[in-house]
Amino acid sequence: MSNQTLIQYFHWYYNDGENLWRKAASRASALKESGITAVWFPPAYKSTEGDASTGYDCYDLFDLGEFDQKNSIPTKYGTKDEYINAIRAIHEQGMMVIADVVFNHKAGGDELERVAVRKVAEDDRNQFISDVFEIDAWTKFNFPGRQGKYSEFIWDKSCFSGIDWAEDLQETSIFAIQHEYDQVWGNVPSAEMGNYDYLMFNDIEFRNPAVREELKRWGEWYFETCNMGGFRLDAVKHIDTDFLLEWINHMNGKYGREFFIVAENWVLDDVMKLRDYIDLTEGKMQLFDSMLHHNFYQAAQQGQDYDLRGILSNTLIESHPHLAVTFVDNHDSQPLQSLEAYVDFWFRPLAYAMILLREQGIPCVFYPDLYGASYMDTDADGNPAEVELVTIEKLPLMTRIRRDLSYGLQRDYIDHPNCIGWTREGEMDKENSGLAVLMSNGERGVKVMEIGAAHAGRKMKDVFDYCPEEIIIGDDGAAEFYCQPGSVSVWVFVE
């Protein structure tokens, strides 16, 4: 797929009047026209809050908005039929659908069980702060609304390694379930909190072979029901990598194909954690480049004090560009979320130019940047807060430029603390392809950049119209390009 461009087709507070599945189906052709090649949908299965849940507190993986469970038949995004219709509409436009998969935990159990546990410290999962004792916990999932359709598997306490609520004590804590394994928690990549196997809700126990087989059966059912082309794997740093490799290998082998797999491993402090994860998983997954997002956030916060020469440093795109999915923001970093680190609006066009118009990486556009968003929630202090996320005016133009013009040899000019750029030489079979990008986080930018001697004498213009002058490529294939203060200009050939 040439010049792939993903879109995260939701945000945490999605509240449009039209449900998401119907909206996606009705706008599939517009997405295709804008240059989008793959659509990442949110978790499509029933979660604890029924039709009010974002989907990450998942309850029943086999309920795609079909059964009366958790006080609703549809999910927040619609019914099973609407979901399948949205996927079909996306496919009819030649785009791929990426389904969100939440394997780390389940929530909203149906029955209580008596469970032997030990409390662990909040900041160190390996530190016990109690002896073994028993609690009543919601660890049995028999899905009464589904009544065994698609799967008769019953989840019970043997399927989980930890829980966060004792019903009889009415107490929230982290309770490690006592099993006869060599260690309390599974082998996960993250050593945060001692061992970051436990994240939230009922933590799934991947050392139980019955659990592994059930999740592989579910993967088969999900694909055969919906025919998605790829999967986004949630919270992978909390999950046994052996299981994830087993699941991916099973799905690829079963269907004789290579599914597009992108994993969320949220890292902001050390890019080596991402690079080590790639080694650990044999390079079988794309990873979201959270470190690049972090650089964007820092650059936006610091303004002209940020040295743009380091914008790509300590990122996944720097070392593993073929496995990096790049993004500006997502549902975890948007305002009022616990990991809020939203890139300021002035810098968002610059950041999007970096991910859309360069050769390296697969960019992922965030829903509010294309459609806008308005919502309310509470801030970190518990006070009501209203958020308005405006659209990025030039974003649809940039995605089309990526599709049509962003080809050929890339020459980098990332050589000034406040003004950087690059060119793409274009390709013979891509009409009028090639471009030059210049951006500044300070004063007006000027830079001589080469785009190729084959273009000598050709005219170029700033497609954003921020710089009114046309420029002519010299005999040496270079020209002087411009951009306005704190802005980005994209220069394309005049036909």
C-alpha positions as CSV (number, residue, x, y, z in Angstrom):
1,M,0.0,0.0,0.0
2,S,1.7,3.2,-1.2
3,N,2.1,6.0,1.2
4,Q,-0.2,4.6,3.9
5,T,-2.1,7.0,6.1
6,L,-4.0,5.8,9.0
7,I,-6.8,7.7,10.9
8,Q,-7.8,7.0,14.5
9,Y,-11.5,7.3,13.8
10,F,-12.6,8.2,17.4
11,H,-11.5,10.0,20.5
12,W,-12.2,9.3,24.1
13,Y,-15.2,11.6,24.4
14,Y,-16.9,10.8,21.1
15,N,-20.3,12.4,21.5
16,D,-21.5,13.2,18.0
17,G,-25.2,12.9,17.4
18,E,-24.7,10.2,14.7
19,N,-23.3,7.0,16.1
20,L,-19.7,6.2,15.0
21,W,-20.4,3.2,12.8
22,R,-23.0,5.0,10.8
23,K,-20.9,8.0,10.5
24,A,-17.9,6.0,9.3
25,A,-20.0,4.2,6.6
26,S,-21.5,7.5,5.3
27,R,-18.1,9.2,5.1
28,A,-16.0,6.3,3.7
29,S,-15.7,7.8,0.2
30,A,-14.7,11.2,1.7
31,L,-12.0,9.5,3.8
32,K,-10.7,7.7,0.6
33,E,-10.7,11.0,-1.3
34,S,-8.7,12.7,1.5
35,G,-5.9,10.2,1.1
36,I,-6.7,7.9,4.1
37,T,-5.7,4.3,3.5
38,A,-6.6,2.6,6.8
39,V,-9.2,3.3,9.5
40,W,-8.5,2.4,13.1
41,F,-11.8,1.8,14.9
42,P,-12.2,1.8,18.7
43,P,-13.0,-1.4,20.7
44,A,-16.3,-2.7,19.2
45,Y,-17.3,-5.1,22.0
46,K,-19.6,-4.7,25.0
47,S,-18.0,-3.1,28.0
48,T,-19.1,-2.4,31.6
49,E,-21.0,0.8,30.9
50,G,-22.9,-0.6,27.9
51,D,-23.8,2.1,25.4
52,A,-21.9,4.7,27.5
53,S,-18.5,3.0,27.5
54,T,-15.5,4.0,25.4
55,G,-14.7,0.3,25.2
56,Y,-11.5,-0.2,27.1
57,D,-13.2,-1.6,30.2
58,C,-14.2,-4.6,28.1
59,Y,-16.7,-7.2,29.3
60,D,-17.6,-9.6,26.5
61,L,-15.4,-9.8,23.4
62,F,-18.1,-11.8,21.6
63,D,-20.8,-9.1,22.0
64,L,-20.3,-6.6,19.2
65,G,-23.6,-4.8,20.0
66,E,-25.8,-7.9,19.6
67,F,-27.0,-8.9,23.0
68,D,-28.8,-7.3,25.9
69,Q,-25.9,-7.0,28.3
70,K,-24.8,-4.2,30.6
71,N,-28.2,-2.5,30.2
72,S,-27.9,-2.1,26.4
73,I,-27.9,-4.0,23.1
74,P,-25.7,-1.5,21.1
75,T,-22.3,-0.4,22.3
76,K,-21.5,3.4,22.4
77,Y,-20.7,3.2,18.7
78,G,-23.7,1.2,17.4
79,T,-24.9,-2.3,16.8
80,K,-23.1,-5.3,15.4
81,D,-24.8,-4.9,12.0
82,E,-23.8,-1.3,11.9
83,Y,-20.2,-2.2,12.7
84,I,-20.1,-4.8,10.0
85,N,-21.7,-2.4,7.5
86,A,-19.1,0.3,8.4
87,I,-16.3,-2.2,7.7
88,R,-17.9,-3.2,4.4
89,A,-18.2,0.5,3.4
90,I,-14.5,1.1,4.2
91,H,-13.5,-2.0,2.2
92,E,-15.5,-0.9,-0.8
93,Q,-13.4,2.2,-0.9
94,G,-10.2,0.2,-0.9
95,M,-9.2,1.1,2.6
96,M,-8.2,-1.3,5.4
97,V,-9.9,-1.5,8.8
98,I,-7.8,-1.9,12.0
99,A,-9.7,-3.3,14.9
100,D,-8.8,-2.4,18.5
101,V,-8.0,-5.4,20.7
102,V,-8.0,-5.2,24.5
103,F,-6.3,-8.4,25.9
104,N,-4.9,-7.1,29.2
105,H,-8.0,-7.1,31.3
106,K,-11.7,-7.8,31.7
107,A,-14.3,-5.9,33.8
108,G,-17.8,-6.2,35.0
109,G,-17.9,-9.8,36.1
110,D,-21.3,-11.6,36.5
111,E,-20.8,-13.6,39.7
112,L,-18.8,-13.5,42.9
113,E,-16.2,-16.1,43.8
114,R,-14.3,-16.7,47.0
115,V,-10.7,-15.9,46.1
116,A,-7.4,-16.3,47.9
117,V,-5.3,-13.1,47.6
118,R,-2.5,-11.0,49.0
119,K,-2.4,-7.3,48.8
120,V,0.5,-5.6,47.0
121,A,1.8,-2.1,47.2
122,E,0.4,0.4,44.8
123,D,3.9,1.4,43.6
124,D,5.5,-2.0,43.7
125,R,3.5,-5.0,42.5
126,N,6.2,-7.3,43.9
127,Q,5.9,-6.0,47.5
128,F,3.3,-7.9,49.5
129,I,1.6,-5.8,52.3
130,S,-0.6,-8.6,53.7
131,D,-0.7,-12.3,54.3
132,V,-2.9,-14.6,52.3
133,F,-6.6,-14.1,52.9
134,E,-9.9,-14.6,51.1
135,I,-12.2,-12.0,49.5
136,D,-15.4,-12.1,47.5
137,A,-14.5,-10.9,44.0
138,W,-16.3,-10.5,40.7
139,T,-14.2,-13.0,38.8
140,K,-16.8,-15.2,37.1
141,F,-18.0,-14.2,33.7
142,N,-20.7,-16.4,32.2
143,F,-22.3,-13.8,30.0
144,P,-26.0,-14.6,30.7
145,G,-27.3,-12.3,27.9
146,R,-25.4,-14.2,25.3
147,Q,-26.2,-17.7,26.7
148,G,-23.2,-19.5,25.2
149,K,-23.7,-18.3,21.6
150,Y,-20.3,-18.2,19.7
151,S,-18.4,-19.5,22.8
152,E,-19.4,-21.4,25.9
153,F,-16.2,-20.6,27.7
154,I,-16.7,-19.4,31.3
155,W,-14.1,-17.1,32.8
156,D,-13.4,-17.6,36.5
157,K,-10.7,-16.8,39.1
158,S,-8.2,-19.2,37.4
159,C,-8.3,-16.9,34.4
160,F,-7.0,-13.8,36.3
161,S,-3.8,-12.8,38.1
162,G,-5.1,-9.8,40.0
163,I,-8.1,-7.7,40.8
164,D,-8.8,-4.3,42.3
165,W,-12.0,-4.6,44.2
166,A,-13.1,-6.8,47.2
167,E,-16.9,-6.8,47.3
168,D,-17.3,-8.1,50.8
169,L,-14.8,-5.5,52.2
170,Q,-16.0,-2.8,49.9
171,E,-12.3,-2.0,49.4
172,T,-10.2,-0.9,46.4
173,S,-6.7,-2.2,46.4
174,I,-4.5,-4.3,44.2
175,F,-5.1,-8.0,45.2
176,A,-2.7,-10.6,43.7
177,I,-4.7,-13.8,43.2
178,Q,-2.8,-16.8,44.6
179,H,-2.0,-19.4,42.0
180,E,0.5,-22.2,41.9
181,Y,2.9,-20.5,39.5
182,D,6.6,-19.8,40.2
183,Q,5.9,-16.1,40.5
184,V,2.8,-14.1,41.3
185,W,2.8,-12.0,38.1
186,G,3.4,-12.9,34.5
187,N,6.5,-12.1,32.5
188,V,5.8,-8.7,31.0
189,P,8.1,-6.2,29.3
190,S,7.6,-3.4,31.8
191,A,9.5,-3.3,35.0
192,E,7.7,-0.2,36.2
193,M,6.0,-0.8,39.6
194,G,8.4,-3.7,40.1
195,N,6.4,-5.7,37.6
196,Y,3.7,-3.9,35.6
197,D,1.7,-7.0,34.8
198,Y,-1.2,-5.6,36.8
199,L,-2.8,-2.4,35.3
200,M,-6.5,-2.4,36.1
201,F,-9.7,-4.3,36.5
202,N,-9.4,-8.2,36.3
203,D,-5.9,-8.8,35.0
204,I,-5.9,-11.7,32.5
205,E,-3.7,-14.7,33.4
206,F,-1.9,-15.7,30.2
207,R,-0.1,-18.6,31.9
208,N,-3.5,-20.4,31.9
209,P,-3.5,-22.4,28.6
210,A,-7.3,-22.4,28.5
211,V,-7.2,-18.6,28.4
212,R,-4.7,-18.6,25.5
213,E,-6.8,-21.1,23.5
214,E,-10.0,-19.1,24.1
215,L,-8.4,-15.9,22.9
216,K,-7.1,-17.6,19.8
217,R,-10.6,-19.0,19.1
218,W,-12.0,-15.5,19.6
219,G,-9.5,-14.0,17.1
220,E,-10.7,-16.5,14.5
221,W,-14.3,-15.7,15.2
222,Y,-13.7,-12.0,15.1
223,F,-11.9,-12.1,11.8
224,E,-14.3,-14.4,10.1
225,T,-17.2,-12.3,11.3
226,C,-15.8,-8.9,10.4
227,N,-12.9,-9.4,8.0
228,M,-10.6,-6.7,9.3
229,G,-7.2,-6.2,7.8
230,G,-5.3,-5.5,11.0
231,F,-5.3,-5.1,14.7
232,R,-4.2,-2.4,17.2
233,L,-3.1,-4.1,20.4
234,D,-3.8,-2.2,23.6
235,A,-1.4,-1.8,26.6
236,V,1.1,-4.4,25.4
237,K,3.8,-3.5,27.9
238,H,1.5,-5.1,30.5
239,I,1.0,-8.4,28.6
240,D,3.1,-11.5,28.2
241,T,4.9,-11.1,24.9
242,D,5.0,-14.9,24.4
243,F,1.3,-14.9,24.3
244,L,1.1,-12.0,21.8
245,L,3.6,-13.7,19.5
246,E,1.6,-16.9,19.8
247,W,-1.6,-15.1,18.9
248,I,-0.2,-13.2,16.0
249,N,1.5,-16.4,14.6
250,H,-1.7,-18.3,15.0
251,M,-3.8,-15.7,13.2
252,N,-1.2,-15.3,10.3
253,G,-0.8,-19.0,10.0
254,K,-4.5,-19.8,10.2
255,Y,-5.4,-17.4,7.4
256,G,-2.2,-17.5,5.3
257,R,-1.6,-13.7,5.5
258,E,0.3,-11.1,7.4
259,F,-2.1,-9.0,9.4
260,F,-1.1,-5.4,10.0
261,I,-0.3,-5.2,13.7
262,V,0.4,-2.0,15.6
263,A,0.9,-2.1,19.3
264,E,0.5,0.5,22.0
265,N,3.5,0.6,24.3
266,W,3.2,4.0,26.0
267,V,6.8,5.2,26.7
268,L,7.9,8.8,27.2
269,D,11.2,8.5,29.1
270,D,13.5,6.1,27.2
271,V,13.3,5.1,23.6
272,M,15.3,2.0,24.3
273,K,12.2,0.5,25.9
274,L,10.5,0.6,22.5
275,R,13.6,-0.6,20.7
276,D,14.0,-3.5,23.2
277,Y,10.3,-4.4,22.7
278,I,10.9,-4.7,19.0
279,D,13.7,-7.2,19.6
280,L,11.6,-9.0,22.1
281,T,8.7,-9.4,19.7
282,E,10.9,-10.3,16.7
283,G,9.9,-7.2,14.8
284,K,6.4,-8.6,14.1
285,M,4.6,-5.5,15.3
286,Q,4.5,-1.8,14.3
287,L,4.8,0.4,17.4
288,F,3.3,3.8,18.0
289,D,6.2,6.3,18.3
290,S,5.2,7.8,21.6
291,M,8.7,9.3,22.0
292,L,8.1,11.4,18.8
293,H,4.8,12.6,20.2
294,H,6.7,13.6,23.4
295,N,9.2,15.6,21.3
296,F,6.3,17.4,19.6
297,Y,4.7,18.2,22.9
298,Q,8.0,19.6,24.3
299,A,8.6,21.6,21.1
300,A,5.2,23.1,21.3
301,Q,5.6,24.0,25.0
302,Q,9.1,25.5,24.6
303,G,8.4,27.5,21.4
304,Q,11.5,29.1,19.9
305,D,13.7,27.8,22.8
306,Y,13.3,24.3,21.5
307,D,16.2,23.1,19.2
308,L,14.5,21.7,16.2
309,R,17.6,19.9,15.2
310,G,16.7,17.3,17.9
311,I,13.0,16.8,16.9
312,L,13.7,13.3,15.6
313,S,16.3,12.3,18.3
314,N,15.6,9.5,20.7
315,T,12.6,8.3,18.7
316,L,11.5,5.1,17.1
317,I,11.4,6.7,13.6
318,E,15.1,7.5,14.0
319,S,16.1,3.9,14.5
320,H,13.2,1.7,13.2
321,P,11.3,3.8,10.6
322,H,9.8,0.8,9.0
323,L,8.1,-0.2,12.2
324,A,7.1,3.3,13.5
325,V,3.5,4.5,13.4
326,T,3.7,8.2,14.0
327,F,1.1,10.5,15.5
328,V,0.6,13.9,17.0
329,D,-1.9,13.0,19.7
330,N,-4.4,10.2,20.5
331,H,-7.2,9.4,22.9
332,D,-4.8,9.0,25.9
333,S,-3.0,12.3,25.4
334,Q,-6.1,14.5,24.6
335,P,-7.2,17.1,27.1
336,L,-8.6,15.9,30.5
337,Q,-7.2,12.4,30.0
338,S,-4.9,11.0,32.7
339,L,-1.9,11.0,30.2
340,E,-2.8,14.5,28.9
341,A,0.0,16.0,26.8
342,Y,-1.8,17.7,24.0
343,V,0.4,19.4,21.4
344,D,-0.4,23.1,21.3
345,F,-2.5,24.2,18.3
346,W,0.2,26.5,16.9
347,F,2.6,23.6,16.5
348,R,0.1,21.0,15.3
349,P,0.5,21.8,11.5
350,L,4.3,21.6,11.9
351,A,4.0,18.2,13.6
352,Y,1.6,16.9,11.0
353,A,4.0,18.0,8.2
354,M,6.7,16.0,10.0
355,I,4.7,12.8,10.0
356,L,2.8,13.1,6.7
357,L,5.3,14.6,4.3
358,R,8.5,12.7,5.2
359,E,9.5,9.3,3.8
360,Q,9.8,7.5,7.2
361,G,7.0,6.0,9.2
362,I,3.3,5.4,8.8
363,P,1.4,8.5,10.0
364,C,-1.9,8.3,12.0
365,V,-4.3,11.2,11.9
366,F,-6.4,11.9,15.0
367,Y,-10.1,12.3,14.6
368,P,-10.6,15.7,16.3
369,D,-8.0,17.2,14.0
370,L,-10.1,16.4,11.0
371,Y,-13.6,16.8,12.5
372,G,-13.2,18.8,15.7
373,A,-14.5,17.9,19.1
374,S,-16.3,19.6,22.0
375,Y,-16.8,17.9,25.4
376,M,-16.9,18.3,29.1
377,D,-15.2,16.3,31.9
378,T,-13.5,17.0,35.2
379,D,-9.9,18.3,35.4
380,A,-7.1,16.9,37.6
381,D,-8.5,18.8,40.5
382,G,-12.0,17.4,40.1
383,N,-13.4,20.7,38.7
384,P,-15.8,20.7,35.7
385,A,-13.9,21.6,32.5
386,E,-15.0,22.2,28.9
387,V,-12.7,21.4,25.9
388,E,-13.0,22.6,22.4
389,L,-10.6,21.0,19.9
390,V,-10.7,22.8,16.5
391,T,-9.9,21.2,13.2
392,I,-6.4,21.7,11.6
393,E,-7.4,23.7,8.5
394,K,-4.5,22.4,6.3
395,L,-4.7,18.8,7.4
396,P,-6.9,17.5,4.5
397,L,-4.6,19.2,2.1
398,M,-1.6,17.6,3.7
399,T,-3.0,14.1,3.5
400,R,-3.8,14.6,-0.2
401,I,-0.3,15.9,-0.8
402,R,1.1,12.8,0.9
403,R,-1.0,10.6,-1.4
404,D,-0.2,12.5,-4.6
405,L,3.2,14.2,-4.3
406,S,5.3,13.0,-1.4
407,Y,7.6,10.6,-3.3
408,G,11.2,10.2,-4.3
409,L,14.6,10.9,-2.7
410,Q,14.4,12.8,0.5
411,R,17.1,15.4,1.4
412,D,17.1,16.6,4.9
413,Y,18.1,20.1,6.1
414,I,17.6,19.6,9.8
415,D,20.5,21.9,10.6
416,H,19.3,25.0,12.4
417,P,17.8,25.3,15.9
418,N,14.8,27.3,14.7
419,C,14.4,26.5,11.0
420,I,14.4,23.1,9.4
421,G,13.2,21.5,6.2
422,W,13.5,18.7,3.7
423,T,12.7,18.0,0.0
424,R,11.3,15.1,-1.9
425,E,12.6,14.7,-5.4
426,G,9.5,13.1,-6.8
427,E,9.1,10.1,-9.1
428,M,8.7,10.0,-12.9
429,D,5.4,8.0,-12.8
430,K,3.9,10.3,-10.2
431,E,2.8,13.4,-12.1
432,N,4.1,16.7,-10.6
433,S,5.3,14.8,-7.6
434,G,8.0,16.2,-5.4
435,L,7.9,18.9,-2.7
436,A,9.8,21.1,-0.3
437,V,8.9,21.7,3.3
438,L,10.2,24.5,5.5
439,M,9.2,25.2,9.1
440,S,10.2,27.7,11.8
441,N,9.5,27.8,15.5
442,G,10.9,31.4,15.7
443,E,11.4,34.1,13.1
444,R,10.6,33.9,9.4
445,G,12.6,31.1,7.9
446,V,14.8,31.1,4.8
447,K,16.8,28.1,3.6
448,V,18.5,27.0,0.3
449,M,17.5,23.4,-0.3
450,E,18.1,21.0,-3.3
451,I,15.2,19.2,-4.9
452,G,17.1,17.7,-7.9
453,A,18.7,19.0,-11.1
454,A,16.0,17.3,-13.2
455,H,13.7,20.1,-12.0
456,A,15.9,23.0,-13.1
457,G,13.8,25.9,-14.3
458,R,10.5,24.7,-12.8
459,K,8.4,26.9,-10.7
460,M,7.2,26.1,-7.2
461,K,4.6,27.8,-4.9
462,D,3.6,27.5,-1.3
463,V,0.4,25.5,-1.5
464,F,-0.7,27.0,1.8
465,D,-0.4,30.5,0.4
466,Y,1.4,31.7,3.5
467,C,4.3,32.9,1.2
468,P,3.0,34.7,-1.9
469,E,6.1,34.5,-4.1
470,E,6.8,31.8,-6.6
471,I,10.3,30.4,-6.7
472,I,12.3,28.9,-9.7
473,I,14.6,25.9,-9.3
474,G,18.1,26.8,-10.3
475,D,20.3,24.9,-12.7
476,D,21.9,23.1,-9.7
477,G,18.5,21.8,-8.7
478,A,18.3,24.0,-5.6
479,A,16.4,27.1,-4.6
480,E,15.8,29.5,-1.7
481,F,12.6,28.5,0.2
482,Y,10.7,30.5,2.8
483,C,8.2,30.1,5.7
484,Q,6.5,32.5,8.0
485,P,7.3,32.9,11.7
486,G,6.1,29.9,13.8
487,S,4.7,28.3,10.7
488,V,5.2,25.7,8.0
489,S,5.1,26.1,4.2
490,V,4.8,23.3,1.7
491,W,6.2,24.1,-1.7
492,V,4.8,22.2,-4.7
493,F,5.4,22.4,-8.5
494,V,3.3,24.8,-10.5
495,E,1.8,22.8,-13.4
